[in-house]
Amino acid sequence: MTLAVENLCAAYGEIEVLHDVNLTVEKGQIIALLGANGAGKSTTIKAIMGLVKPSAGRILLDGRDLSGWPAHLAARAGIALVPEGRKIFKKMTVEENLQVGGVVRTGAEVREQLADIYALFPRLAERRRQVGGTLSGGEQQMLAIGRALMSRPSFILMDEPSLGLAPLVVESVHQAIERIRREMGIGGILVEQNVAVALSVAARAYVLMRGSVVLEGDPKTLAASPQLKDAYLGMASGPPNSYQDTGH
């Protein structure tokens, strides 16, 4: 199964922020989407998820065009989002948060998936009756990932999962992402400011600058490329009044 983005364009009002973006990810593969703040990374995955309507281009899931589908239909098709900032339901328990993620599945599937999530994140099993808002930042991130997995997706879109976390917690989160790929066979797009960590888990990476893919390749090649540094430092020299995607 393949998730492909072809010549994707998206705009906020009359200002286009994505320009002919192309990328491909296979099921069971993680790709990294890199770039400075404002490069268009979050807009790309929001467009894939149906939270931003593309102005041109196609989003193909195994050849089926999902372009412009609302988020709930994208979820039913097999795509899940882990949003930046986690956005868990802080007044609901861990298990209630997870059950919300499984709303597109049957009761039997939800019970089976709960067992899988608790096996992946034993800490969540220990805190299943604890209110989400009382969890640590790392636990909330585990919960956000677990909630996305409850829909049994083929592909998971992860927006800055290590943001604001301590280094040891970042390592555990990315180990979980690797297990999701290896043990569950789920493909993913990882938006991540921590370039070294992103390249360590990705099979391929794409670098965005001002809404366009300017560099792509295998992680080792990109890690050694001076163009990668340029992509992060070059944003400051954009044209006057150019739009900056505040969602990264």
Salt bridges, closest charged atoms under 4 A:
GLU6 OE1 - ARG58 NH2 2.83
GLU16 OE2 - HIS19 ND1 2.73
GLU84 OE2 - HIS248 NE2 3.03
GLU95 OE1 - ARG128 NH1 3.94
GLU112 OE2 - ARG152 NH2 3.10
GLU126 OE1 - ARG127 NH1 3.22
GLU139 OE2 - ARG123 NH1 3.08
GLU139 OE2 - ARG127 NE 3.02
GLU178 OE2 - ARG181 NH2 2.49
GLU178 OE2 - ARG182 NH1 3.53
GLU183 OE2 - ARG179 NE 3.04
GLU183 OE2 - ARG182 NH2 3.42
GLU192 OE1 - HIS174 NE2 3.30
GLU216 OE1 - ARG204 NH2 2.90
